[in-house]
Amino acid sequence: MADEKKKGRFGSLIIMIVVPAAVAFGVTFAVLQLLGNNVQGAQESQPMVQNEIKAILIQPGTYQTFMLKGGKDVVVIDSLSFKVASDSCRAAIAEKNDEIMDGLMLIFLSKERSELNTASGIELLKKQIRAMVNEIIGFTGDREKYGVIGVFLYIKAISTVE
C-alpha cells in the first residue's frame, strides 16, 4: 500500500509538473512562430531603401548664369545637383558635363522670367532638366529608373541686363 501511495504521489507529481511545462513550452513555441512570421511579413512589405547617390553639376557658391528668352534677362544658379539611382549614372553625368551644360542653356533660352517666378514653373523646369539629363546620358526607357530621379536647383537671382 505504501508503494501504491508513492506511485500515486509520483504520478500526480509528474502530472502537476510535466504537463504544465509541456503546455508552457508549446504556447511559447507557438507565440514565437507567430511573432517571427509577423516580423518577416513586415519586412517584406517595406520597400527596399537604396542609398542616396548625389551628383553635383554646379557646386554651391559657384554662380552660373544663363540667358533667358529674349536676351534681356539672366538667371543666376547658385547650385544644381541630382539624386541618382546608380553609380553609373553619376559617372555618366561627370563624363557628359559639357553636353549637360549646353542642354541647360537651351532650356533656359526657352524660358521667360515669369515662368521662373512660380512654384509650378520651377517644378516644370526641374522635370525638363531631369528628362534632358537622362536623355543625354542614355538613361531612357527601361533604364530610366537607374538614372536621375531628383533635381535640386537653387536659383540665386533673376536679373535684367542691358
C-alpha positions in Angstrom: 0.0 0.0 0.0 2.9 2.3 0.7 4.2 1.5 -2.7 0.9 2.4 -4.3 0.8 5.7 -2.4 4.4 6.5 -3.6 3.4 5.6 -7.2 0.3 7.8 -6.9 2.2 10.7 -5.5 4.9 10.3 -8.1 2.3 10.1 -10.9 0.4 13.2 -9.7 3.8 15.0 -9.2 4.6 14.2 -12.9 1.2 15.4 -14.0 1.5 18.6 -11.9 5.0 19.5 -13.2 5.5 17.9 -16.6 2.1 18.7 -18.2 2.2 22.5 -17.3 5.8 22.6 -18.5 4.9 20.9 -21.8 1.9 23.3 -22.3 4.1 26.3 -21.5 6.7 25.2 -24.0 4.0 24.6 -26.6 2.5 28.1 -26.1 5.9 29.8 -26.1 6.8 28.0 -29.3 3.5 29.0 -31.0 3.9 32.6 -29.9 7.4 32.8 -31.2 6.4 31.3 -34.5 3.6 33.8 -34.8 5.7 36.8 -34.0 8.5 35.6 -36.2 6.1 35.3 -39.1 4.8 38.8 -38.5 8.2 40.3 -38.4 9.1 38.7 -41.7 5.9 39.9 -43.2 6.5 43.4 -42.1 10.0 43.3 -43.6 8.7 42.0 -46.9 6.0 44.7 -47.1 8.5 47.6 -46.7 10.2 48.8 -49.9 13.9 48.4 -50.3 15.6 51.7 -49.4 18.6 52.5 -51.7 21.4 54.6 -50.6 21.1 58.1 -51.9 23.7 58.9 -54.5 24.3 62.6 -55.3 25.7 64.0 -58.4 26.7 67.7 -58.4 26.8 69.6 -61.6 27.1 73.2 -60.3 28.8 73.5 -56.9 27.1 75.7 -54.3 28.7 79.2 -54.4 29.9 79.0 -58.0 27.3 81.2 -59.6 26.4 80.1 -63.1 24.4 82.5 -65.3 22.1 81.5 -68.1 20.4 83.9 -70.5 16.6 83.7 -70.7 14.3 84.1 -73.7 14.7 87.4 -75.4 18.2 88.0 -74.2 17.3 90.8 -71.7 17.1 88.7 -68.5 19.5 86.2 -67.0 19.1 83.6 -64.2 21.8 83.1 -61.7 22.1 79.5 -60.5 23.8 79.0 -57.2 23.8 75.2 -57.2 22.4 72.3 -59.2 22.6 68.7 -58.1 20.9 65.5 -58.8 19.7 62.5 -56.9 20.6 59.5 -59.0 19.8 55.8 -58.7 23.1 54.3 -59.7 26.9 54.9 -59.6 27.0 54.5 -63.4 24.5 57.4 -63.7 26.7 59.6 -61.6 29.8 58.7 -63.6 27.9 59.5 -66.9 26.9 62.9 -65.6 30.5 63.7 -64.8 31.6 62.5 -68.2 29.0 64.4 -70.1 29.2 67.7 -68.1 29.7 69.9 -71.2 26.7 68.4 -73.1 24.5 68.8 -70.0 25.5 72.4 -69.5 24.7 73.0 -73.2 21.3 71.4 -72.7 20.7 73.6 -69.7 21.5 76.7 -71.8 18.9 75.6 -74.4 16.3 75.0 -71.7 16.8 78.4 -70.1 16.8 80.2 -73.5 13.2 78.9 -73.9 12.1 80.3 -70.6 10.7 83.7 -69.7 11.2 85.5 -66.4 7.6 85.0 -65.5 7.9 81.2 -65.9 10.6 81.1 -63.2 8.7 83.2 -60.7 6.2 80.5 -59.7 6.4 77.2 -57.9 4.8 75.3 -60.8 7.3 76.9 -63.2 10.2 75.8 -61.1 8.8 72.2 -60.9 8.3 72.1 -64.7 11.9 73.3 -65.1 13.1 70.5 -62.8 11.2 67.9 -64.8 12.6 69.3 -68.0 16.2 69.2 -66.6 15.7 65.7 -65.4 14.4 64.5 -68.8 17.2 66.3 -70.6 20.0 64.8 -68.4 18.6 61.3 -68.6 18.4 61.6 -72.4 22.0 62.9 -72.7 23.5 60.2 -70.5 21.4 57.5 -72.1 19.1 56.5 -69.2 15.8 56.4 -71.0 13.1 53.8 -71.3 13.7 50.8 -69.0 17.0 52.2 -67.8 15.3 55.5 -66.6 14.8 54.1 -63.1 18.6 53.9 -62.8 19.1 57.5 -63.9 18.3 60.9 -62.4 15.4 60.6 -60.0 15.5 64.1 -58.5 16.7 67.6 -59.3 17.8 70.1 -56.6 18.1 73.6 -58.0 18.8 76.8 -56.2 18.1 80.0 -58.2 20.0 82.9 -56.6 18.5 85.7 -58.7 16.8 86.6 -62.0 18.2 89.9 -63.3 17.7 92.2 -66.2 20.9 93.0 -68.2 21.2 95.9 -70.6 
